[in-house]
Amino acid sequence: MNKCKLNRDDWAAFLSGDLEEERRKAMAEHLEKCPDCRAEADAMRRVLEKTEAVKAEIREAVASVNWEALPATIADRAFAASRKPERALPAARSLGWLSALRMKPALAGLTAGLVVGAAAMYFALKAPGPRPGPGTEYFASGEFLDKAELEMARRNTLDYLEKSQYVLLDVFESAGEGATAPTAFSSAQARDLLSRKKYLNAQLERFQMAKAKAICDQIEMLFLELSQISGELPAAELRKIRGFVEERQLLLKINLVRKELERGI
Amino acid sequence: MDERKATGTMAGPVEIAALLERIQDGDREAFMTIIRLYQQKVFVMAYSILRNREDALDAVQETFLRLYQKAGLYKTGNSFQGWLLQMAKNISIDSYRKHQMKRREWETSKPLEEIPVAVEDRASDSAASDLRSAFARSVEKLAKRQKMVFVMRHYNELQFNEISEAMRISVGTAKSLHFKAVQNLRKWLTPDLGMQR
Protein backbone atom coordinates (compact mmCIF):
# COMPACT_ATOMS: atom_id res chain seq x y z
CA MET A 1 0.00 0.00 0.00
CA ASN A 2 2.77 2.38 0.87
CA LYS A 3 4.62 2.08 -2.35
CA CYS A 4 1.48 2.65 -4.36
CA LYS A 5 0.32 5.98 -5.61
CA LEU A 6 -2.69 5.86 -3.33
CA ASN A 7 -2.13 8.11 -0.34
CA ARG A 8 -3.81 8.48 3.04
CA ASP A 9 -6.24 11.06 1.74
CA ASP A 10 -7.37 8.72 -0.99
CA TRP A 11 -7.99 5.96 1.47
CA ALA A 12 -9.76 8.21 3.91
CA ALA A 13 -11.99 9.55 1.15
CA PHE A 14 -12.57 6.04 -0.14
CA LEU A 15 -13.68 4.90 3.31
CA SER A 16 -15.90 7.87 3.97
CA GLY A 17 -17.53 7.23 0.63
CA ASP A 18 -17.18 10.72 -0.70
CA LEU A 19 -14.48 10.34 -3.29
CA GLU A 20 -15.06 12.60 -6.25
CA GLU A 21 -16.14 10.84 -9.39
CA GLU A 22 -12.78 11.22 -11.09
CA ARG A 23 -10.72 9.99 -8.16
CA ARG A 24 -13.16 7.19 -7.50
CA LYS A 25 -12.67 5.96 -11.05
CA ALA A 26 -8.91 6.24 -10.73
CA MET A 27 -9.00 4.33 -7.50
CA ALA A 28 -11.20 1.58 -8.89
CA GLU A 29 -8.81 1.22 -11.82
CA HIS A 30 -5.87 1.04 -9.48
CA LEU A 31 -7.52 -1.57 -7.31
CA GLU A 32 -8.03 -3.76 -10.37
CA LYS A 33 -4.35 -3.68 -11.13
CA CYS A 34 -2.81 -3.74 -7.65
CA PRO A 35 -3.44 -6.89 -5.57
CA ASP A 36 -1.94 -5.32 -2.45
CA CYS A 37 -4.30 -2.39 -2.44
CA ARG A 38 -7.19 -4.64 -3.35
CA ALA A 39 -6.48 -6.83 -0.33
CA GLU A 40 -6.25 -3.72 1.82
CA ALA A 41 -9.58 -2.42 0.58
CA ASP A 42 -11.18 -5.83 1.13
CA ALA A 43 -9.83 -6.03 4.65
CA MET A 44 -11.17 -2.59 5.48
CA ARG A 45 -14.53 -3.45 3.99
CA ARG A 46 -14.65 -6.59 6.10
CA VAL A 47 -13.89 -4.62 9.24
CA LEU A 48 -16.76 -2.31 8.46
CA GLU A 49 -19.04 -5.29 7.88
CA LYS A 50 -18.42 -6.23 11.50
CA THR A 51 -20.26 -3.10 12.56
CA GLU A 52 -23.42 -4.74 11.23
CA ALA A 53 -23.61 -7.04 14.26
CA VAL A 54 -23.38 -4.09 16.62
CA LYS A 55 -25.87 -2.15 14.54
CA ALA A 56 -28.27 -5.06 14.79
CA GLU A 57 -27.83 -5.05 18.56
CA ILE A 58 -28.56 -1.32 18.63
CA ARG A 59 -31.64 -1.73 16.42
CA GLU A 60 -32.88 -4.43 18.79
CA ALA A 61 -32.40 -2.12 21.75
CA VAL A 62 -34.15 0.74 19.94
CA ALA A 63 -37.08 -1.54 19.13
CA SER A 64 -37.45 -2.55 22.76
CA VAL A 65 -38.13 0.96 24.01
CA ASN A 66 -41.60 2.44 24.29
CA TRP A 67 -40.94 5.68 22.42
CA GLU A 68 -44.55 6.80 22.68
CA ALA A 69 -44.39 6.96 26.46
CA LEU A 70 -40.90 8.32 26.97
CA PRO A 71 -41.50 12.00 26.05
CA ALA A 72 -44.28 12.30 28.62
CA THR A 73 -42.13 10.62 31.28
CA ILE A 74 -39.26 13.02 30.67
CA ALA A 75 -41.57 16.03 30.50
CA ASP A 76 -43.15 15.01 33.81
CA ARG A 77 -39.76 14.87 35.42
CA ALA A 78 -38.66 18.19 33.97
CA PHE A 79 -41.84 20.00 34.95
CA ALA A 80 -42.05 18.39 38.37
CA ALA A 81 -38.63 19.83 39.08
CA SER A 82 -39.55 23.33 37.88
CA ARG A 83 -43.18 23.55 39.02
CA LYS A 84 -42.35 23.33 42.69
CA PRO A 85 -39.56 25.81 43.04
CA GLU A 86 -40.02 25.97 46.81
CA ARG A 87 -39.17 22.27 46.93
CA ALA A 88 -36.74 22.09 44.10
CA LEU A 89 -34.72 25.08 45.25
CA PRO A 90 -33.68 23.78 48.66
CA ALA A 91 -32.72 20.52 47.00
CA ALA A 92 -30.45 22.35 44.61
CA ARG A 93 -29.10 24.44 47.42
CA SER A 94 -28.39 21.45 49.61
CA LEU A 95 -26.45 19.92 46.74
CA GLY A 96 -24.51 23.14 46.48
CA TRP A 97 -23.80 22.86 50.16
CA LEU A 98 -22.45 19.39 49.71
CA SER A 99 -20.04 20.47 47.03
CA ALA A 100 -18.98 23.41 49.18
CA LEU A 101 -18.16 20.94 51.91
CA ARG A 102 -16.17 18.88 49.52
CA MET A 103 -14.26 21.97 48.48
CA LYS A 104 -13.36 23.04 51.98
CA PRO A 105 -11.64 20.45 54.13
CA ALA A 106 -11.55 22.93 56.99
CA LEU A 107 -15.32 23.27 56.92
CA ALA A 108 -15.64 19.50 56.70
CA GLY A 109 -13.32 19.20 59.67
CA LEU A 110 -15.42 21.64 61.62
CA THR A 111 -18.55 19.66 60.83
CA ALA A 112 -16.80 16.47 61.88
CA GLY A 113 -15.81 18.22 65.09
CA LEU A 114 -19.39 19.18 65.74
CA VAL A 115 -20.51 15.62 65.16
CA VAL A 116 -17.81 14.29 67.49
CA GLY A 117 -18.76 16.91 70.06
CA ALA A 118 -22.40 15.96 69.83
CA ALA A 119 -21.50 12.31 70.22
CA ALA A 120 -19.32 13.11 73.22
CA MET A 121 -22.21 15.07 74.70
CA TYR A 122 -24.44 12.08 74.21
CA PHE A 123 -22.07 9.84 76.10
CA ALA A 124 -21.54 12.45 78.75
CA LEU A 125 -25.27 12.67 79.29
CA LYS A 126 -25.55 8.95 79.28
CA ALA A 127 -22.76 7.82 81.55
CA PRO A 128 -22.17 9.57 84.85
CA GLY A 129 -24.09 11.53 87.36
CA PRO A 130 -27.53 11.31 88.86
CA ARG A 131 -30.23 11.28 86.26
CA PRO A 132 -33.46 13.10 86.64
CA GLY A 133 -35.97 10.41 87.42
CA PRO A 134 -39.00 9.78 85.27
CA GLY A 135 -41.79 12.24 85.72
CA THR A 136 -39.52 15.00 86.95
CA GLU A 137 -39.11 17.99 84.76
CA TYR A 138 -35.99 18.19 82.68
CA PHE A 139 -33.37 19.87 84.74
CA ALA A 140 -29.68 20.39 84.11
CA SER A 141 -27.82 21.62 87.13
CA GLY A 142 -24.66 23.67 86.90
CA GLU A 143 -22.81 20.75 88.36
CA PHE A 144 -24.13 18.43 85.69
CA LEU A 145 -23.21 20.76 82.86
CA ASP A 146 -19.81 21.13 84.38
CA LYS A 147 -19.37 17.39 84.39
CA ALA A 148 -20.50 17.12 80.81
CA GLU A 149 -18.02 19.76 79.79
CA LEU A 150 -15.24 18.01 81.61
CA GLU A 151 -16.16 14.75 79.99
CA MET A 152 -15.99 16.37 76.59
CA ALA A 153 -12.60 17.86 77.37
CA ARG A 154 -11.42 14.48 78.56
CA ARG A 155 -12.51 12.74 75.40
CA ASN A 156 -11.16 15.38 73.06
CA THR A 157 -7.82 15.33 74.84
CA LEU A 158 -7.69 11.56 74.68
CA ASP A 159 -8.34 11.69 70.97
CA TYR A 160 -5.73 14.36 70.48
CA LEU A 161 -3.12 12.44 72.45
CA GLU A 162 -3.77 9.24 70.61
CA LYS A 163 -3.34 10.93 67.23
CA SER A 164 -0.20 12.64 68.46
CA GLN A 165 1.24 9.32 69.45
CA TYR A 166 0.72 7.97 65.99
CA VAL A 167 2.48 10.91 64.41
CA LEU A 168 5.37 10.68 66.83
CA LEU A 169 5.73 6.97 66.26
CA ASP A 170 5.71 7.69 62.56
CA VAL A 171 8.59 10.11 62.95
CA PHE A 172 10.37 7.66 65.18
CA GLU A 173 10.14 4.88 62.68
CA SER A 174 11.46 6.96 59.86
CA ALA A 175 14.30 8.17 62.06
CA GLY A 176 15.14 4.61 62.98
CA GLU A 177 15.50 3.64 59.34
CA GLY A 178 17.26 6.82 58.46
CA ALA A 179 14.65 7.43 55.78
CA THR A 180 13.13 10.84 55.31
CA ALA A 181 10.23 9.97 53.05
CA PRO A 182 7.20 10.12 55.35
CA THR A 183 8.03 13.54 56.75
CA ALA A 184 5.88 15.46 54.31
CA PHE A 185 3.00 13.34 55.47
CA SER A 186 3.87 13.78 59.14
CA SER A 187 4.22 17.53 58.80
CA ALA A 188 0.76 17.70 57.26
CA GLN A 189 -0.55 15.68 60.16
CA ALA A 190 1.33 17.88 62.58
CA ARG A 191 -0.38 20.94 61.10
CA ASP A 192 -3.71 19.21 61.48
CA LEU A 193 -2.96 18.44 65.11
CA LEU A 194 -1.87 22.02 65.73
CA SER A 195 -5.22 23.31 64.61
CA ARG A 196 -6.93 20.78 66.84
CA LYS A 197 -4.88 21.98 69.75
CA LYS A 198 -6.26 25.47 69.28
CA TYR A 199 -9.77 24.18 69.90
CA LEU A 200 -8.56 22.11 72.79
CA ASN A 201 -6.83 24.96 74.62
CA ALA A 202 -9.97 26.32 76.23
CA GLN A 203 -10.89 22.91 77.52
CA LEU A 204 -7.42 22.29 78.90
CA GLU A 205 -7.69 25.40 81.07
CA ARG A 206 -9.67 23.43 83.66
CA PHE A 207 -7.65 22.53 86.72
CA GLN A 208 -8.51 18.84 86.40
CA MET A 209 -6.76 18.87 83.08
CA ALA A 210 -3.53 20.45 84.32
CA LYS A 211 -1.46 17.33 83.80
CA ALA A 212 -2.83 16.75 80.33
CA LYS A 213 -2.28 20.40 79.51
CA ALA A 214 1.38 20.20 80.40
CA ILE A 215 2.00 17.30 78.08
CA CYS A 216 -0.18 18.68 75.32
CA ASP A 217 1.81 21.91 75.39
CA GLN A 218 5.04 19.99 75.06
CA ILE A 219 3.77 18.03 72.12
CA GLU A 220 2.48 21.21 70.56
CA MET A 221 5.98 22.61 70.45
CA LEU A 222 7.17 19.49 68.71
CA PHE A 223 4.43 19.67 66.15
CA LEU A 224 5.11 23.31 65.55
CA GLU A 225 8.58 22.32 64.49
CA LEU A 226 7.40 19.35 62.49
CA SER A 227 4.82 21.41 60.66
CA GLN A 228 7.36 23.94 59.51
CA ILE A 229 9.36 21.30 57.76
CA SER A 230 8.72 21.43 54.08
CA GLY A 231 9.89 18.68 51.85
CA GLU A 232 12.63 16.49 53.21
CA LEU A 233 13.70 16.45 56.77
CA PRO A 234 17.43 16.27 57.30
CA ALA A 235 18.44 13.20 59.26
CA ALA A 236 20.18 15.35 61.89
CA GLU A 237 16.97 17.33 62.48
CA LEU A 238 15.07 14.12 62.85
CA ARG A 239 17.51 12.78 65.37
CA LYS A 240 17.19 15.98 67.35
CA ILE A 241 13.43 15.63 67.57
CA ARG A 242 13.79 12.02 68.47
CA GLY A 243 16.26 12.95 71.17
CA PHE A 244 13.83 15.53 72.53
CA VAL A 245 11.06 12.98 72.71
CA GLU A 246 13.28 10.40 74.34
CA GLU A 247 14.82 12.80 76.80
CA ARG A 248 11.47 13.81 78.18
CA GLN A 249 10.06 10.32 77.85
CA LEU A 250 7.17 11.91 76.05
CA LEU A 251 5.63 8.73 74.71
CA LEU A 252 5.63 7.18 78.13
CA LYS A 253 4.08 10.28 79.65
CA ILE A 254 1.45 10.39 76.97
CA ASN A 255 0.56 6.82 77.79
CA LEU A 256 0.29 7.60 81.50
CA VAL A 257 -1.90 10.63 80.93
CA ARG A 258 -4.05 8.68 78.54
CA LYS A 259 -4.54 5.92 81.11
CA GLU A 260 -5.48 8.49 83.70
CA LEU A 261 -7.89 10.19 81.36
CA GLU A 262 -9.43 6.90 80.41
CA ARG A 263 -10.06 6.02 84.01
CA GLY A 264 -11.75 9.33 84.49
CA ILE A 265 -10.35 12.18 86.47
CA MET B 1 -37.10 4.62 12.86
CA ASP B 2 -36.66 5.79 9.28
CA GLU B 3 -39.94 7.57 9.46
CA ARG B 4 -38.78 9.41 12.57
CA LYS B 5 -35.54 10.34 10.94
CA ALA B 6 -37.53 11.89 8.14
CA THR B 7 -39.53 14.01 10.56
CA GLY B 8 -36.27 14.87 12.29
CA THR B 9 -34.75 16.34 9.19
CA MET B 10 -37.99 18.12 8.40
CA ALA B 11 -37.68 20.28 11.47
CA GLY B 12 -35.57 23.14 10.17
CA PRO B 13 -33.47 25.48 12.24
CA VAL B 14 -36.29 28.01 12.39
CA GLU B 15 -38.76 25.51 13.80
CA ILE B 16 -36.19 24.26 16.29
CA ALA B 17 -35.44 27.79 17.47
CA ALA B 18 -39.16 28.44 17.89
CA LEU B 19 -39.63 25.21 19.84
CA LEU B 20 -36.71 26.03 22.10
CA GLU B 21 -38.16 29.45 22.81
CA ARG B 22 -41.46 27.89 23.78
CA ILE B 23 -39.65 25.41 26.01
CA GLN B 24 -38.10 28.32 27.87
CA ASP B 25 -41.60 29.63 28.48
CA GLY B 26 -42.47 26.29 30.02
CA ASP B 27 -44.39 24.89 27.05
CA ARG B 28 -44.76 21.18 27.72
CA GLU B 29 -45.99 20.35 24.22
CA ALA B 30 -42.94 21.97 22.60
CA PHE B 31 -40.64 20.07 24.92
CA MET B 32 -42.33 16.80 24.06
CA THR B 33 -42.08 17.58 20.34
CA ILE B 34 -38.33 18.05 20.61
CA ILE B 35 -38.03 14.82 22.58
CA ARG B 36 -40.09 12.95 20.00
CA LEU B 37 -37.87 14.25 17.21
CA TYR B 38 -34.53 13.40 18.78
CA GLN B 39 -35.05 10.72 21.43
CA GLN B 40 -33.94 7.85 19.21
CA LYS B 41 -30.85 9.61 17.95
CA VAL B 42 -29.88 10.45 21.51
CA PHE B 43 -30.59 6.87 22.57
CA VAL B 44 -28.40 5.41 19.84
CA MET B 45 -25.59 7.77 20.82
CA ALA B 46 -25.90 6.77 24.48
CA TYR B 47 -26.29 3.09 23.68
CA SER B 48 -23.22 2.98 21.43
CA ILE B 49 -21.16 4.30 24.30
CA LEU B 50 -22.80 2.49 27.20
CA ARG B 51 -23.91 -0.74 25.48
CA ASN B 52 -26.67 -1.21 28.02
CA ARG B 53 -30.33 -0.44 27.47
CA GLU B 54 -31.18 0.85 30.94
CA ASP B 55 -28.09 2.99 31.28
CA ALA B 56 -28.74 4.40 27.81
CA LEU B 57 -32.34 5.26 28.72
CA ASP B 58 -31.12 7.03 31.84
CA ALA B 59 -28.70 9.00 29.70
CA VAL B 60 -31.54 9.95 27.32
CA GLN B 61 -33.62 11.29 30.20
CA GLU B 62 -30.64 13.12 31.63
CA THR B 63 -29.87 14.68 28.24
CA PHE B 64 -33.37 16.06 27.75
CA LEU B 65 -33.62 17.25 31.34
CA ARG B 66 -30.44 19.19 30.75
CA LEU B 67 -31.82 20.50 27.49
CA TYR B 68 -34.88 21.70 29.38
CA GLN B 69 -32.68 23.65 31.78
CA LYS B 70 -30.31 24.95 29.16
CA ALA B 71 -32.58 25.56 26.19
CA GLY B 72 -31.67 29.24 26.41
CA LEU B 73 -28.00 28.54 25.87
CA TYR B 74 -28.42 27.17 22.35
CA LYS B 75 -26.92 29.50 19.75
CA THR B 76 -29.15 29.74 16.72
CA GLY B 77 -26.37 29.65 14.14
CA ASN B 78 -25.09 26.22 15.22
CA SER B 79 -26.51 22.82 14.49
CA PHE B 80 -29.06 21.88 17.13
CA GLN B 81 -28.57 18.17 16.58
CA GLY B 82 -24.81 18.54 16.96
CA TRP B 83 -25.31 20.49 20.18
CA LEU B 84 -27.77 17.98 21.59
CA LEU B 85 -25.69 14.96 20.60
CA GLN B 86 -22.64 16.51 22.13
CA MET B 87 -24.54 16.86 25.38
CA ALA B 88 -25.70 13.24 25.06
CA LYS B 89 -22.16 12.12 24.35
CA ASN B 90 -20.74 13.88 27.41
CA ILE B 91 -23.48 12.59 29.69
CA SER B 92 -22.98 9.05 28.40
CA ILE B 93 -19.22 9.18 28.83
CA ASP B 94 -19.67 10.44 32.40
CA SER B 95 -22.10 7.66 33.12
CA TYR B 96 -19.77 5.11 31.51
CA ARG B 97 -16.93 6.24 33.77
CA LYS B 98 -19.14 6.01 36.84
CA HIS B 99 -20.25 2.52 35.94
CA GLN B 100 -16.73 1.47 35.11
CA MET B 101 -15.57 2.62 38.51
CA LYS B 102 -18.36 0.72 40.19
CA ARG B 103 -17.57 -2.34 38.12
CA ARG B 104 -13.94 -2.12 39.12
CA GLU B 105 -14.81 -1.86 42.78
CA TRP B 106 -17.11 -4.80 42.42
CA GLU B 107 -14.48 -6.81 40.59
CA THR B 108 -11.71 -6.07 43.06
CA SER B 109 -13.98 -7.10 45.88
CA LYS B 110 -14.56 -10.48 44.26
CA PRO B 111 -12.27 -13.49 44.15
CA LEU B 112 -10.33 -13.74 40.92
CA GLU B 113 -12.16 -16.77 39.54
CA GLU B 114 -15.50 -15.00 39.55
CA ILE B 115 -14.47 -12.10 37.38
CA PRO B 116 -15.72 -12.40 33.82
CA VAL B 117 -12.80 -12.60 31.44
CA ALA B 118 -14.55 -11.21 28.39
CA VAL B 119 -15.37 -7.52 28.39
CA GLU B 120 -18.56 -7.96 26.43
CA ASP B 121 -20.51 -10.49 28.41
CA ARG B 122 -23.94 -9.43 27.39
CA ALA B 123 -24.08 -11.14 24.01
CA SER B 124 -24.95 -14.82 23.92
CA ASP B 125 -21.95 -17.13 23.99
CA SER B 126 -22.27 -18.53 20.50
CA ALA B 127 -19.28 -18.74 18.20
CA ALA B 128 -20.56 -15.81 16.17
CA SER B 129 -20.56 -13.59 19.20
CA ASP B 130 -16.91 -14.43 19.83
CA LEU B 131 -15.96 -12.43 16.81
CA ARG B 132 -18.49 -9.81 17.71
CA SER B 133 -17.00 -9.34 21.13
CA ALA B 134 -13.48 -9.33 19.70
CA PHE B 135 -14.67 -6.53 17.48
CA ALA B 136 -16.32 -4.68 20.37
CA ARG B 137 -13.13 -5.01 22.38
CA SER B 138 -11.08 -3.62 19.53
CA VAL B 139 -13.37 -0.63 19.21
CA GLU B 140 -12.95 -0.08 22.95
CA LYS B 141 -9.20 -0.10 22.44
CA LEU B 142 -9.23 2.78 19.93
CA ALA B 143 -7.94 6.17 20.99
CA LYS B 144 -10.75 8.29 22.40
CA ARG B 145 -11.39 10.55 19.42
CA GLN B 146 -10.99 7.77 16.88
CA LYS B 147 -13.49 5.71 18.82
CA MET B 148 -15.98 8.57 19.03
CA VAL B 149 -15.81 9.23 15.29
CA PHE B 150 -16.09 5.54 14.47
CA VAL B 151 -19.05 5.07 16.79
CA MET B 152 -20.86 8.12 15.47
CA ARG B 153 -20.20 7.22 11.86
CA HIS B 154 -21.18 3.57 11.99
CA TYR B 155 -23.46 3.07 14.98
CA ASN B 156 -25.20 6.42 14.90
CA GLU B 157 -24.89 6.52 11.12
CA LEU B 158 -24.14 10.22 11.19
CA GLN B 159 -22.66 12.13 8.28
CA PHE B 160 -19.16 13.54 8.69
CA ASN B 161 -20.46 17.09 8.89
CA GLU B 162 -22.79 16.04 11.72
CA ILE B 163 -19.91 14.35 13.49
CA SER B 164 -17.77 17.43 13.12
CA GLU B 165 -20.54 19.51 14.70
CA ALA B 166 -21.05 17.16 17.62
CA MET B 167 -17.34 16.84 18.31
CA ARG B 168 -16.39 20.40 17.46
CA ILE B 169 -13.69 19.32 15.03
CA SER B 170 -13.29 19.98 11.32
CA VAL B 171 -14.79 17.63 8.76
CA GLY B 172 -11.27 16.83 7.54
CA THR B 173 -10.15 15.86 11.03
CA ALA B 174 -13.24 13.69 11.45
CA LYS B 175 -12.48 11.86 8.20
CA SER B 176 -8.86 11.32 9.01
CA LEU B 177 -9.70 10.08 12.53
CA HIS B 178 -12.15 7.71 10.94
CA PHE B 179 -9.49 6.43 8.57
CA LYS B 180 -7.04 5.87 11.41
CA ALA B 181 -9.72 4.03 13.37
CA VAL B 182 -10.50 1.67 10.50
CA GLN B 183 -6.81 1.12 9.88
CA ASN B 184 -6.22 0.18 13.51
CA LEU B 185 -9.21 -2.13 13.65
CA ARG B 186 -8.07 -3.80 10.48
CA LYS B 187 -4.62 -4.30 11.98
CA TRP B 188 -5.92 -5.75 15.26
CA LEU B 189 -8.63 -7.91 13.75
CA THR B 190 -6.69 -9.49 10.93
CA PRO B 191 -6.17 -12.82 12.78
CA ASP B 192 -9.83 -12.95 13.81
CA LEU B 193 -11.13 -12.26 10.35
CA GLY B 194 -9.09 -15.07 8.86
CA MET B 195 -7.44 -12.79 6.38
CA GLN B 196 -4.23 -13.77 4.74
CA ARG B 197 -1.62 -11.13 4.37
Chai-1 contact restraints between the chains, C-beta under 6 A:
chainA,res_idxA,chainB,res_idxB,connection_type,confidence,min_distance_angstrom,max_distance_angstrom,comment,restraint_id
A,W11,B,F179,contact,1.0,0.0,6.0,A-B,restraint_1
A,A12,B,K175,contact,1.0,0.0,6.0,A-B,restraint_2
A,A12,B,S176,contact,1.0,0.0,6.0,A-B,restraint_3
A,A12,B,F179,contact,1.0,0.0,6.0,A-B,restraint_4
A,L15,B,F179,contact,1.0,0.0,6.0,A-B,restraint_5
A,L15,B,V182,contact,1.0,0.0,6.0,A-B,restraint_6
A,S16,B,F160,contact,1.0,0.0,6.0,A-B,restraint_7
A,S16,B,K175,contact,1.0,0.0,6.0,A-B,restraint_8
A,A43,B,R186,contact,1.0,0.0,6.0,A-B,restraint_9
A,A43,B,M195,contact,1.0,0.0,6.0,A-B,restraint_10
A,M44,B,V182,contact,1.0,0.0,6.0,A-B,restraint_11
A,M44,B,R186,contact,1.0,0.0,6.0,A-B,restraint_12
A,R46,B,L193,contact,1.0,0.0,6.0,A-B,restraint_13
A,V47,B,V182,contact,1.0,0.0,6.0,A-B,restraint_14
A,V47,B,L185,contact,1.0,0.0,6.0,A-B,restraint_15
A,V47,B,R186,contact,1.0,0.0,6.0,A-B,restraint_16
A,K50,B,F135,contact,1.0,0.0,6.0,A-B,restraint_17
A,T51,B,H154,contact,1.0,0.0,6.0,A-B,restraint_18
A,A53,B,R132,contact,1.0,0.0,6.0,A-B,restraint_19
A,I58,B,V44,contact,1.0,0.0,6.0,A-B,restraint_20
A,I58,B,Y47,contact,1.0,0.0,6.0,A-B,restraint_21
A,I58,B,Y155,contact,1.0,0.0,6.0,A-B,restraint_22
A,A61,B,Y47,contact,1.0,0.0,6.0,A-B,restraint_23
A,A61,B,R53,contact,1.0,0.0,6.0,A-B,restraint_24
A,L70,B,Q39,contact,1.0,0.0,6.0,A-B,restraint_25
A,P71,B,M32,contact,1.0,0.0,6.0,A-B,restraint_26
A,P71,B,I35,contact,1.0,0.0,6.0,A-B,restraint_27
A,P71,B,R36,contact,1.0,0.0,6.0,A-B,restraint_28
A,I74,B,I35,contact,1.0,0.0,6.0,A-B,restraint_29
A,I74,B,Q61,contact,1.0,0.0,6.0,A-B,restraint_30
A,I74,B,F64,contact,1.0,0.0,6.0,A-B,restraint_31
A,A75,B,R28,contact,1.0,0.0,6.0,A-B,restraint_32
A,A75,B,F31,contact,1.0,0.0,6.0,A-B,restraint_33
A,A75,B,M32,contact,1.0,0.0,6.0,A-B,restraint_34
A,A78,B,L65,contact,1.0,0.0,6.0,A-B,restraint_35
A,A78,B,Y68,contact,1.0,0.0,6.0,A-B,restraint_36
